[in-house]
């Protein structure tokens, strides 16, 4: 939830490639995905903290990702479709 909350607030994220949302974050450009190794994390953290434009771009893309995947409307629609599929109704 912390990642989703951060992205919803327009913040870029730095995550390891073992995080469940890593592929979505990478594909959307919402943040940086690294191997869970101190050197890689340190290097990318320095790049991220040193580039205000990059942070702004990633933050904007992260907010968009959250709106597209985790907004109340989207989640409610997914739940509705799930309930219809398990109940056998159309």
WOPE-V123625 format. One record per helix or strand. SS is the DSSP state (alpha for helix, beta for strand). FROM is the first residue (numbers start at 1). LEN is the number of residues. If there is no record, write none. Layout:
ss | from | len
SS | FROM | LEN
SS | FROM | LEN
This chain:
ss | from | len
alpha | 2 | 7
beta | 13 | 4
alpha | 22 | 7
beta | 31 | 4
alpha | 38 | 12
alpha | 52 | 19
alpha | 72 | 16
